[in-house]
Amino acid sequence: MLFMRKEWRKAAIVGLGGVGKTQVALQLAYWTKKHRPEFSIFWVPALSSATFEQAFAAMARKLPIQSGGDDDDLKQSVRRYLSSEAAGPWLLVVDNVDDSDIFFGSAGMPGSISEYLPESDDGLTLFTTRSREVAVSVAGSDVIDLYEMDPLEAAEFLEKSLIYKDMLHDEEAAAELLKELTYLPLAITQAAAYINIKQVPLAEYVELLHGTQQDIIGLMSKEFRDKTRYPGSQNAVATTWLVSFGQIRKSDNAAADLLSFISCIEPKGIPQSLFPSSESTEQLVDAIGTLCAYAFLTRRGDSKVFDMHSLVHLATRIWAQREGLTATTEEKATRHLATVFPSDDYANRNVWREYLPHGLRVLQHSKELDIKERSDLLFWIGRCLRADGRIKESAKSLEEACQWRIRHFAKDHPSRLASQHTLAIAYQANGQVQEAIELLEQVVAIQAKTLTQEHPDRLASQHELARAYQANGQVQEAVELLEQVVAIKAKTLTQEHPSRLASQHELARAYQANGQVQEAVELLEQVVAIKAKTLTQEHPDRLASQHELARAYQANGQVQEAVELLEQVVAIKAKTLTQEHPSRLASQHTLAIAYQANGQVQEAIELLEQVVAIQAKTLTQEHPSRLASQHTLAIAYQANGQVQEAIELLEQVVAIQAKTLTQEHPDRLASQHELARAYQANGQVQEAVELLEQVVAIRAKTLTQEHPSRLASQHELARAYQANGQVQEAVELLEQVVAIQAKTLTQEHPSRLASQHTLAIAYQANGQVQEAIELLEQVVAIEAKTLTQEHPDRLASQHELARAYQANGQVQEAVELLEQVVAIKAKTLTQEHPDRLASQHELARAYQANGQVQEAVELLEQVVAIQAKTLTQEHPDRLASQHELARAYQANGQVQEAVELLEQVVAIQAKTLTQEHPSRLASQHTLAIAYQANGQVQEAVELLEQVVAIKAKTLTQEHPDRLASQHELARAYQANGQVQEAVELLEQVVAIKAKTLTQEHPSRLASQHTLAIAYQANGQVQEAVELLEQVVAIKAKTLTQEHPDRLASQQWLAYILKAADCDEARV
C-alpha cells in the first residue's frame, strides 16, 4: 500500500496486542531491503521516551549529521536530515505507539515523540499501535486493521514455531490447540515455546487449556524468550495487554470500570443494554469507544452487540485479580445483573436469551457471595431457563435461590414461599413430580396457618398443587382441591375475574383426566362464553380456553367441533403472533392432533412438519416442546403408513431424552412407549415387548399401581404380548389392569372401558370368545348410557363386539351391529375417514361369513377405490383392504382376480417391508391359499414353505401365526398328494396347541379337525373318527348348535363314518 500509492506517505497498522503487528512491519522492512534497495530503513520503538531517544541516537551515529550533544538537538538533527532531499528515499517504522501521552505529550508529560518525526516526499512512515485513536491521529484514513490468522496461516505458523515437527501428526490436537488459542500469533508462539521446552504432546497442552481458570491463567502468564520482541517487554499472552489496561485506567475511569464489569461476564455476544449505566449516555459511549479503540471490544456490524477476544477476557480476569478488584467487581456485577435481568414473560424472550449466558457466568464467579441480589438473580434466571426448555438447569438455579431464602427468611416469608412454589413447578417439568407435591404441600400447609382461605397466594399454591396431583395420577385429589378453589373464588371474585376463570379452566382439565368429559365441556363452554364478553378475540386467555375446549370436544367425540374451533384459534394467532411464538405453535400442534382424529392425516402431517421445522430454527434440540412435536409427528407418520419414518424420528427423540432426562422422567418414558408401538407396527414385535417391559419396570418403581401412566404402559405391553403370540401373558396383565381400574375409576371412565375393550380382544385371541362377548356387551351398554351414538369410543366398542359375535358364530348379529355402526359413521364421518373405512372393511368380512359374498365384494371394492385416491399404494390400510378383497374374490369364485390382487400386494410389501414383517408374511400366506384354490398347488407349497421357514427363525414354536402357517402348509401338502407330510406337520401343530391352548380353543379345535381329515386321506380312518368325535363333543358344549364350525365338524364326521360303512359293505 505504501509503495503502490504515491499520496500515501503515512500508514498505521492497528490491532490487538499479540496479533502480530510488529511481525508484519518486520516483513515489510525485509521486503523493502530486498526489493527496494534504494530505501534506507529505520526502526524506532515508541514503548517509552527512553526507547525512542535511544533509537534516534543510534540513527544519528549512522547518518551524516552533526549534533551539539544535546539529546533534543540530536533528535531535531535527525528529523531535519530525514526531511531533506539529501536523505533520499527512506522507510521509518515507528513500532508500539500505544501510549498517546508518550507519543503526543500531555500536561504531566511535556514534550512528545511526534514532534521529532520527519516529513519528506521521499519518505514513508509506518506506525504500529494497539490504539485506534492513535492510528487515526497519525495516519488519518490510511489505517490497516490486523486480525487473527486464519486456520491455515495459524497451522503454518505453528509448524514453523515447533522444534519437533512430528507432533503435528496429531492433526486433531493441532486443530483444537489453534482453536483454543484463537489463532493469535503471540499465543501460538507462547504455546510453542512451552511445548518445545517441556516436550509435551499437543494433546496434553490442550488438556492444560481445558483445566481450571487458575491453571489457564498460570499457563497464559508464563514469560518466554522471543527474539522478535523488545527486551523487557511483556511476552506472556495473558499479561501483554496489562500495560494497555493500565493506560486505560489512567485516562478513562468509565472505560476501566466497564472493563472490570466485562471481566465477570461472557466475552461474546454482549448487548450494550447490559452495560452498567454511566453518569451520562455520552460517557458510556466514550467508554465503549475507548475499549473498541484498543481492539479489546469489537462491534458486531451496525448492532449494539459486542465481543471480546477470549484471551483478552482472560487477561481482564488477571488484571482484576492483580489490582485487587475481583471481589468488588463480582459483587457489583451481581447486583447490577439482578437489577437489569428481565422477567420470564415471553415478550422479554429476546432480552433474556441475550442476558442468560452473562448471568450464568456471573453466578459461576460469585458463588461465595451471600447477598439477596444473587438469590434474586438465581430466581429469575431459573424461571427464564424453564421458559426456554432448559429444565434441569432451571431446577438447579431455583434450588440454589430457594436454599438462600430458606437460610435467611422465616418459613412464612412471602419470598421464601414464592421461590418454593416456583421450584415445585420446575420439579414437575423435570419429572420430579413427587418432590413438587411435597414442596407444594409444605407451602399450602404454611399458608393455611398464615393466610385467609381467600388470599390470592394461598389459592394460587393450591391451584398449582392440584396440577401436580394430576401429573402424579392423583386425579381425584386434583379435582377435589380445584373444586374447593373454584368454590372460594366464586364467593370472592366476579365471574369474569381472570383468576377465577383460570381455576375453572384448570378444573375442566382435571375433569377430563378423571373421565368426566361432559363436565369438562360444560365448564369450559361457560368459561369461553364469559371471556367472549369481556376479552377481545385475540386475547391470550380467551384463546387458551378455546384451545382447551377444543381438546375436551375431541375427548367427547365431537371431533368436527374441535377442528373448527382450533382452526379459528390458529387463524387468530396467525394474525397476532409471530410464527415461532410458543402459543401459536401449541395450537397448531393440537389442531394437527384433531385433524388426525378426524381422519385428515395428511393435513396433520403437513401442519406438524411446519411446526417441527420452525422449532428446529428457534429451539434447542433437547427443548421439551420441540421433542413433543416430533413425538406427535411420528404418531401421525405411523397413522399415515410411514412407519419407518415414525421409528427413525422417535429413535432420535428417545436418544436425545436419554442424554437430557432421567430414566424415570415421564416424557422419556412416554416416547419409549410410543417407539415400542411403532416397532410393533413395523413388525419388530420382540423389540416392542422388550422396550415396553423396561418402561413398565421403571414405572413400577416410581409410580403407584393405580397411576394412569403405569396402567397405560401395562395396557400397551399386553397388546405387544398378544402380537408376539404371548396371549396368555396378555390376558393376565390386562386382567390386573382392569382389576385395579375397577377399584380406582368409575365404571364409565374412558380408561377403564378402554382396558376392558382390549381385554376382550385378548380373550378372543385366547379362544375365550364367550368371555370376550360378555365383557364387550358390558362396555357397549355403559357407553350407550354415557356417550352419544356417534362417539368414536362407543362405535369402536360396537365394532369389536361385532367381531366377537362373528367369532362366536353369531354372524347375523355381527352383520346387524356393523350395519348400524357403518350407517352412523356415514352420517358423521367423511367417506375417506379411516374409522369409517375400517368398519366397512369389517362389515364386508361379516357379509362373507354370512354367505353374502357378493355384498362383501362390492363393499370392499368401494373401500379399495376410496383408499386408492387418498392413500399411497404402500399404505398398510390400503394393502389390508386389498388383501381382504382378494379373500372375498376367492370366496366368490373369482379366484384368478384374488391371485392377481394378492400378487400385487405381496410385490409392494416386498419393496417396503422386511421379509419377516407380519403383514408381508400374512399376505404371502393368503396368496398361497389362493394359489391352492386356483390349482397352483406347487406354488402354494413353495410359498408356504418359505413363510414357515422365516417364522421358524423369528417366532417361538407356539406363536399363533407360526402355527397357522404350518397348519396351512399341511393342507397344501395334502392337496399336493404329500399326505404323510401333512399328517406329520399337523400332529406337531396339534401337540404344541395341546400344551398352550385350552381344549375348547377354536384354533386348537380347527387343527384337530384338519388333522382328522388328513388321517382319513392317509387311510387312518379310525384315528380320524376318534379325533373328530372329540372335536364334535367339545364344540357341542361350547358352541351353539347352528355355529358354522360345529356344523362343519359334525358333517365331516358323518361323511367319514358313511365312507367307512361303504368300504365295509364293499368288503
BAPA-808036 format. One record per residue (C-alpha): x, y, z; residue in one letter. Coordinates in steps of 0.2 Angstrom, whole numbers, plus 5000, padded with zeros to 4 digits. Layout:
<pts>
XYZA/...
</pts>
This chain:
<pts>
500050005000M/501450125005L/502450094989F/500950074977M/500050244980R/501150404980K/499950504990E/500150385005W/501650445015R/501050385032K/500050225037A/499650145053A/499449955057I/498149945072V/497649785081G/497549695097L/499249665107G/500049505101G/499149495084V/500749515075G/500849705070K/502749705074T/503049545063Q/502049625049V/503149785050A/504749675050L/504149585035Q/503849745026L/505649805031A/506449655025Y/505449665009W/505949845006T/507849795009K/507749664996K/506649734983H/506949924985R/508749934990P/508750124987E/507750145003F/508550175019S/507650085033I/507450155051F/506650065066W/506050165081V/505250085096P/504050205104A/503750105120L/504450255130S/505350415128S/506950325133A/506750195119T/506350325106F/507850435111E/509050285111Q/508450235093A/508650415087F/510450425095A/510850265085A/510150335069M/511250495072A/512850395073R/512450315056K/511850475047L/513050615041P/512450745053I/513250855066Q/512550875084S/513050985099G/512750835110G/511150895117D/509850755116D/508550875110D/509750945097D/510150775092L/508350725088K/508050885079Q/509550855069S/508950685064V/507250755060R/507950895049R/509150775039Y/507750645035L/506650795030S/507950855017S/508250795000E/509950735005A/509250595014A/508550514999G/507050385000P/506850305017W/505650195027L/505350235045L/504450115056V/503850185072V/503350025082D/502250015098N/501450185098V/500250135111D/500350275124D/499650435117S/500350535132D/502150475127I/501850505108F/500850675108F/501350735125G/500250795140S/500150915154A/501050795165G/502250745152M/502950895142P/503750855125G/503250725113S/503950595101I/502850665087S/503650825086E/505350745080Y/504650635066L/505250685049P/504250735034E/504850715016S/504050674999D/505350534998D/505050465015G/503750335021L/503250315039T/502350155046L/501650155063F/501050005073T/499850035088T/498549955098R/497550115099S/496450165085R/496450345092E/498250355089V/498150265072A/496850385066V/497850535073S/499450495064V/498850415048A/497050485045G/496150365035S/497650265030D/497450135044V/497649945041I/496649835053D/497649675058L/496549525064Y/496949355070E/497649225057M/496549115048D/496648925052P/497848885038L/499049035042E/499048985060A/499448805056A/500948855045E/501548975059F/501348835072L/502448725061E/503748855060K/503748885078S/503948695084L/505548605085I/504848435084Y/503848435068K/503148265070D/502048325084M/500948395070L/500448215065H/499148235079D/498048345067E/496548345078E/497548405093A/498448535082A/496748605076A/496048605094E/497548695100L/497448835087L/495648855090K/495948875109E/497248995106L/496049095094T/497349095080Y/498349235089L/500149235084P/500849285101L/499849145110A/500449025097I/502249075100T/502049065118Q/501248885117A/502648835105A/503948895117A/503148795132Y/502948645121I/504748655114N/505548675132I/504448545141K/504248425126Q/502448395130V/501248325116P/500048445109L/498548355116A/499248375133E/499448555131Y/497648565125V/497148475141E/498048605152L/497048745142L/495448645147H/495948655166G/495348765179T/495348955176Q/496848975188Q/497848845178D/497448935162I/497949105170I/499549025175G/499948945159L/499549105149M/500549215161S/502249125159K/503549235151E/504649165137F/506049225127R/505549295110D/506949375099K/505649465089T/505149575104R/506049705114Y/507049675130P/505949705145G/504349695136S/502949585142Q/502949425131N/501649315140A/500049325130V/498949355146A/500049495153T/500449585136T/498849685137W/499049735156L/500049895151V/498649945140S/497349915154F/498450025165G/498450165152Q/496550155151I/496350165169R/497450315170K/496550405155S/494750345156D/493950285173N/492250245165A/493150135152A/494150045166A/492550015176D/491749945160L/493249835158L/493149775176S/491249735173F/491649635157I/492949535166S/491449455176C/490349415161I/490449315145E/491649385132P/490549355117K/488849425112G/488749575125I/487249685122P/487549865126Q/485949875136S/486849755149L/488249885152F/488149975169P/487550155166S/488750295167S/488550475173E/487850515155S/487550425139T/488950515131E/490150445144Q/489650265141L/489850295123V/491550365125D/492050215137A/491450095124I/492450195111G/494050185121T/493949995123L/493549975104C/494950095100A/496149975109Y/495349825100A/494849755116F/492949765111L/492349735093T/490649785087R/489549665078R/489249765062G/488049905065D/487249825080S/487449865098K/488149695102V/490049675106F/491349535108D/492949525117M/494349415112H/494349265124S/496149285128L/495949465131V/494549425143H/495649305152L/496849455154A/495549565161T/495249425175R/497149435178I/497149625179W/495649625191A/496549495202Q/498249595202R/497349755206E/496349685220G/494749715211L/494049545209T/492849535224A/492249715222T/491949695204T/491049525205E/489849595219E/489549755208K/489149645193A/488049535203T/487049675210R/486949755193H/486349595184L/485049565197A/484349745194T/484349735175V/483849555172F/482149545165P/480649435170S/480249275160D/478749355151D/478849295133Y/478849475127A/480649485135N/481249325127R/482549405116N/483249515130V/483349365142W/484149255129R/485449385127E/485749415145Y/485749225151L/487549175147P/488149335156H/487049305171G/487649125172L/489449175171R/489249305185V/488349175196L/489849055192Q/491049185198H/490049245213S/489749085222K/490449145239E/489349305239L/488049295252D/486849435246I/485049445242K/485349515224E/486249345220R/484749255226S/483549365215D/484649335200L/484649145203L/482749155204F/482449255188W/483749155178I/482948995184G/481249055178R/481949105161C/482948945159L/481248855162R/480348955149A/481748915137D/481548725140G/483248715149R/482348625163I/483748535173K/484748705173E/483148795179S/482848675193A/484748685199K/484648885199S/482948885208L/483548765221E/485048875225E/483949035226A/482748935237C/484148875248Q/484749055251W/482949115256R/482748965267I/484349015276R/483949205278H/481949215278F/480649145290A/479648995284K/478149115281D/479149245272H/478249285255P/479849275245S/480349115253R/478649035249L/478649115231A/480349035227S/479748865234Q/478148875223H/479248915208T/480448775212L/479048655213A/478448705196I/480248675189A/480248505198Y/478648455189Q/479348505172A/480948405176N/479848245180G/480148265199Q/478348265202V/478448185220Q/479648325225E/478448455218A/477048385228I/478048385244E/478648555242L/476948625237L/476048535252E/477348625263Q/476948795255V/475048765256V/475148705274A/476148865280I/474948975270Q/473448885278A/474148955295K/474649125290T/473449175276L/471549185275T/470749055264Q/470349185250E/472049255249H/472749255231P/474449175236D/473649035245R/472448995231L/473749005218A/474848875228S/473348765230Q/472948785211H/474748735207E/474748585220L/473148525211A/474148525194R/475548425202A/474248295209Y/473548275192Q/475348245185A/475548115198N/474048025194G/473048085209Q/471748155198V/470348135211Q/471348245223E/471648365210A/469848385206V/469348405224E/470648535228L/470248635212L/468348625216E/468748705233Q/469748835225V/468448875212V/467148875226A/468049005236I/468449115221K/466549105216A/466249195233K/467549325232T/467849365214L/466749415200T/466349285187Q/467449375174E/468949395186H/470549315177P/471049215192S/469349135194R/469249095176L/470949015176A/470548895190S/468948845182Q/469948815166H/471148705176E/469748615185L/469048575167A/470648495163R/470648395179A/468848335175Y/469348275158Q/470848175165A/469548105178N/468448045164G/467148175167Q/467248245150V/465548315149Q/465848415165E/467448475157A/466548535141V/465148615150E/466348715162L/467448765148L/465948825137E/465548935152Q/467249005153V/467349035135V/465649125135A/466249245149I/467849285141K/466949315124A/466049455133K/467549535142T/469049495132L/469549535114T/469549385102Q/471449395101E/471749405120H/472849255125P/471749195140D/470249185129R/471149095115L/471948975128A/470248925135S/469548895117Q/471148795114H/470648685129E/468848675125L/469348605108A/470348475117R/468848425128A/467748425112Y/468948295104Q/468948185120A/467048195120N/466948135102G/466548305095Q/468048305083V/467248415070Q/466848545083E/468648535090A/469348555072V/468348705068E/468748795085L/470548765084L/470548825066E/469848985072Q/471148995086V/472548965074V/471949095062A/471849225075I/473549185082K/474249195064A/473749375063K/474349425080T/475849315085L/477549285076T/477649115068Q/478849055081E/477849105096H/477548955108P/475748985110S/475448995091R/476448835088L/475548745103A/473848775095S/474448715078Q/475148565087H/473448525095T/472548565078L/473648435070A/473148305083I/471248345080A/471548335061Y/472248155064Q/470748115075A/469648175061N/470448065048G/471348215040Q/473048135042V/473948215028Q/473448385035E/474048335052A/475748295045I/475948445034E/475548555049L/476648465061L/478048465049E/477948655048Q/477948665067V/479448555069V/480348655055A/480048815064I/480548745081Q/482148675074A/482648855070K/482148935086T/482348795100L/483748685105T/483648505100Q/483348455118E/481948585121H/480348495128P/479148575116S/480248535101R/480348355106L/478448345110A/478148405092S/479248275084Q/478448145095H/476748195089T/477348205071L/478048025072A/476247965078I/475548055063A/476847965051Y/476347805059Q/474447835055A/474947885038N/475847715035G/477547805036Q/478047685049V/479947685045Q/479947875046E/479047865063A/480347745070I/481847855064E/481048015072L/480647935088L/482347855090E/483048025088Q/481948095101V/482247945113V/484147965110A/484148155115I/483048125130Q/484247985136A/485548115137K/484548255145T/483248175156L/483248045170T/482647865165Q/481047895175E/480648055168H/478848055161P/479248125144D/480648005141R/479547855146L/478147925135A/479247925120S/479947755123Q/478147695125H/477747775108E/479347705100L/478847525106A/477147555097R/478047605081A/479147455082Y/477547345084Q/476847425069A/478447395059N/478447205063G/479847225076Q/478747145090V/480147075100Q/480947255101E/479247325106A/479047195120V/480747225127E/480647415127L/478947415135L/479547295148E/480847415153Q/479647555153V/478447455164V/479847405176A/480447585178I/478647645181R/478347505194A/479747585204K/479247765203T/477347765201L/475947695212T/475047545204Q/473447645200E/474447785191H/473647815174P/475347815165S/475947655173R/474247565169L/474347635151A/476147555148S/475547395155Q/474047405143H/475247435129E/476347295134L/474947175135A/474547225117R/476347185112A/476247025121Y/474746975111Q/475547025094A/477046925100N/476046765102G/476046785121Q/474246785123V/474046715140Q/475346845147E/474246975138A/472646915146V/473446905164E/474247085163L/472647165156L/471547075170E/472747155183Q/472547325174V/470647305174V/470547255192A/471547405198I/470447525187Q/468947445194A/469447505212K/470047675207T/468947735192L/467147745189T/466347615178Q/466047745164E/467847815165H/468647805147P/470247725153S/469347585162R/468247555147L/469747555135A/470647425145S/469047315146Q/468947335127H/470747275125T/470547135137L/469047075127A/470147075111I/471446965121A/470046855127Y/469546825109Q/471346785104A/471446665118N/469946575112G/468846645127Q/467646715114V/466146705126Q/467046805139E/467546925126A/465746945121I/465146965139E/466447105143L/466147195127L/464247195129E/464547275146Q/465647405139V/464447445125V/462947455137A/463947585148I/464447685133E/462647685127A/462147775143K/463647905144T/464147935126L/463247995111T/462847865097Q/464147945086E/465547955099H/467147865092P/467447765108D/465647695108R/465747655089L/467447565091A/466747455105S/465247405094Q/466447375080H/467447255091E/465847175099L/465347135081A/467047045078R/466746945093A/464946895088Y/465646835071Q/467046735080A/465646655091N/464646605076G/463346745079Q/463646805061V/461946885059Q/462146985075E/463847045069A/463147105052V/461747195060E/462847285073L/464147335060L/462747395048E/462247515062Q/464047575065V/464347605047V/462647695045A/463147815059I/464847845053K/464147885036A/463248025043K/464648095054T/466248055045L/466948095028T/466947945016Q/468847935016E/468947935036H/470047795042P/468747745055D/467347735043R/468347635030L/468847515044A/467047475049S/466547455031Q/468047335029H/467447235044E/465647235038L/466247155022A/467147015032R/465546985041A/464546985025Y/465746855018Q/465546745034A/463646765032N/463646705014G/463346875007Q/464946864997V/464346974983Q/463947114995E/465647095003A/466547114986V/465547264982E/465847354999L/467747304998L/467847374981E/467147534987Q/468447545001V/469847504990V/469347634977A/469247774990I/470947724998Q/471747724981A/471347904980K/471847954997T/473247835002L/474947794995T/475047614987Q/476147555001E/475047625015H/474647475027P/472747515027D/472647515008R/473547355007L/472547275021A/470947315011S/471647244995Q/472147085005H/470347065011E/469547104994L/470646964987A/469946845000R/468146904995A/468546874977Y/469146694981Q/467546664991A/466546724976N/467446614964G/468446754957Q/470046654961V/471146724947Q/470646904952E/471146854970A/472846794964V/473246944954E/472747064968L/473746974981L/475246964970E/475147154968Q/475047164987V/476547044990V/477547134977A/477347304985I/477647235003Q/479247154996A/479947334992K/479347415008T/479347285022L/480747165029T/480446985024Q/480046945042E/478647085044H/477047005050P/475947095037S/477147035022R/477046855029L/475146865031A/474946925013S/476046785007Q/475146655017H/473446715010T/474246714992L/474746534995A/472946494999I/472346574983A/473646484973Y/472946324980Q/471146374976A/471746414958N/472546244956G/474346314958Q/474646194972V/476546184969Q/476746374970E/475646364986A/476846234994V/478446334989E/477746494996L/477146425012L/478746335015E/479646505013Q/478446585026V/478646445038V/480546445037A/480546635040I/479346615055K/480446475062A/481846595064K/480846745071T/479446675081L/479346555095T/478646375091Q/476946415100E/476646585091H/474946585084P/475546655067D/476846515065R/475646385069L/474346455057A/475646445043S/476146265047Q/474346225048H/474046295030E/475646215024L/474946045029A/473346075020R/474446115004A/475445965007Y/473845865007Q/473245944991A/474845904983N/474745724987G/476045735001Q/474845665014V/476145595025Q/477045765027E/475345845030A/474945725044V/476645745052E/476645935052L/474845935059L/475245815073E/476645935078Q/475446085077V/474145995087V/475445935100A/476046115103I/474246185104K/473846055117A/475146125128K/474746305126T/472946325122L/471346265132T/470446115124Q/468946225118E/470046355110H/469446375092P/471246375085S/471646205093R/470046135088L/470246195070A/471946105069S/471245945076Q/469845955063H/471145975049T/472245835056L/470745715056A/470445755038I/472245715034A/472145555044Y/470745505033Q/471645545017A/473145445024N/472045295027G/472045315046Q/470145315047V/470045255065Q/471145395071E/470145525060A/468445465068V/469145465086E/469845645084L/468345715076L/467245635089E/468245735102Q/468145895092V/466245875090V/465945835108A/466945995114I/466046105101K/464346045107A/464746115124K/465546275119T/464646325103L/462846355098T/462046215088Q/462046325072E/463846385074H/464746355057P/466246275065D/465246155075R/464146105059L/465746085049A/466445955061S/464845865063Q/464645855044Q/466445785042W/466245655055L/464645595046A/465545595030Y/466945495036I/465845365045L/464745345030K/466345325019A/466945195031A/465245105031D/465345095012C/467045025012D/466544895024E/465044855013A/466144834998R/467244715008V/
</pts>
